[in-house]
Amino acid sequence: MRVRFGVAFCSFFVLVIVCSCCLVYETVEYHVSLNPDGKSGTIHIKYTNIESSDDDTVKQNDDFEELLSNWKGDKYLLERMNEGVYLKKRDLTLSHGILVWQETGIFSDVQKMKDGLSYEDSTHITMAKDETILSTNGVVVISKDSTVVMWPPHTVDFKIKIQQKDFKPTSDFVSKFKSLKKGM
């Protein structure tokens, strides 16, 4: 079963950590670099302050176990490969007292990752109402009812950092992760 990790906010960037329920994050950073061919490249994604938003402790435990499975198991690697990304590195760590997920991968065709991107065309994403752009190398256009980030044709380097406005975790994954690390 696949449920998106966060709110689907665009047609290009792919939300990658999937779980059976209610994982939430405070910020997410995407960095996509295209090679000179305009098709292949690298992707780096970083989620910070990963927790569960479920009130049920059993479901929180399920969320945590799913996160650990994504970190150490092969199923997640195969899912990402089916999405067009070969992961070269994935890591779950504690940094400044919060849980951080990072992954780096390569892709042969950015359109296999997600339809809608072409090196020859402009790229734009529309932000969800519960998201704030913290930084980007794109052009931000704010209108009455939406915020859009745009990159011109022939862009080869896409960067964006987004914060969830209503980040409300109900779990304590940091304590669980510290206990896990002590046992390793």
N, C-alpha and C positions, 0 to 999 in steps of 0.2 A: 504494500500500500504506500502511495506517495502523497504526501501533503506538503505543500510548500513551506519552507522554513520561515519566510517572511512574506510581506505583501509583495505581490508581483507588481513591479513599478515601471517596467519598461519593456520594449520589444527587442532590445539588443542584449543587455547584460543578463546573465543567467544566475538566478538564485540557486545555490548549489547544495547546501546542506539540507537534506530532506529527512523527515522523521515521521513518526506515527502520530504526532500530536502537536504540542504547543511550545516549541522552542521559540524564544525571542532573543533579540540582540539590541544593543544600544546603538552601535554604529556599524557600518559596513563600508569597506573601501574596495574599489575595483580599479585595476590597472591592466589595460589591454594594449599590447604593442604588436602592430602588424609588421611583418617582414617586408622587404622591398617588392615582393610579388603581390602585395595587397590582399592576400588570402590567408596565409599561414602566420603564426605568431605565438606569443606567450600571453598567459593570463595569470594574474595574481589577485587573490581575494583574501580579505581579512575581516573577520567578524569579531567585535569586541563586546565583552560583558554578556556572554551567552548564558541564558537561564531558561526556566520554564515559566509559563504564565498560568499553568493549571493549578487549581487549588487542592486537588486530590494528590496526596503524597504518593500513592501507588502510581498514578499517571506521571508524576514528576520523576519517579524512579525509572519508569519506562522511557521517558524522554532522555534521561541521563544515559541509560544503557544504549539507546539508539545512537546518541552522540558518540559514545565510546566505540560502538560498532563501526560507525562511519570513519572514525580515526584509525582503528586497527584492522578492520575487516576488509575482505576482498570485494564484497558486494558493492560497496560505495565506489571502488575503483572501476568496476565494470559499468556501473550506472553512468559515471562521468565519461567513460570511454564511449558508451552508447550515445551520449550527448555531444560527442565530437571532441572531447578534451582528454588527453593522456596526462594524468597527474604524475608529476615528477617528485612532488613533495607535498605532504599534508602534516599539520602539526596542531596539537591542542596543548596549550601551555597556560600557566599563570603569569600574569604581568601586571604589576602594580595593584595586586589584590583582586584582579578580575580574570575571568576565563577568556582566552583568545584562541580562535580558530584561524589558521592560515593555510592556504594551499596555492601551489604554483603548478601550472600545467602548460602544455603546448597543444596546438591544434593545427591541422593541415588546411582547413577551410572554415573561415569564420562563419560562413553561411550555414554550415552544418551544426554549429553551436546554437545558432538562433537565426531564424529568417529575419530579413529586414535590414541587414547591414551590407553595404557594398562600398568598396574603396572608392568607386567612381561617384557615389551619391553622398549627400549630406546625411548625417546620422542625428537623430534626436530622440530623447526620452522624456516622457511626461512623468513627473513625480506624483506619488500618491499624496493625498492631503495630510497624512500623518507623518510625512517625511520632510526633513530640512536638509538642504545642501550645505555642508560644512566647507567643502572645497571642490574645485573642478578646474580642469584646463579647457573646458568647453565654455560656451557663451550661455549665460542664464537669462531667460526671458520670463518675467513674472507678469501675469495678466490677472484680471479680476478673479477668474475661477481656476487657474492652473499655473504651474511652474514647469517650464520646459528647459532642458539643457540641449544645446545643439553644437555639433562639430561640423566643419565644412568638408566638402569632398576632398579626397586625398589625405585625410587625417590618418596618421599611423600610430598615434599615441593618445589613448583615451584614459582619463583619470577622473574619478569622482569619489567623494566621501559623503555618506548620507547618515543622518541621525534620525532615529525614531522619536517623534515628539512625545508619544504617550508610552514610553518604556516603563512597564510595570511588572517586574518579575515577582514571582511568589515563591521561588525555590532558593536553595543555597547550594548551587553546584560547586562553588569554590571549596566548601568544606568537604563535599563528597570527593572532589578531585584531589584535595590534599590527602585525605585518607587513602585513596587509591595509590597515590604516588609513594606514600610511606610503605605500602605493602609490596611495591615493585622492587 
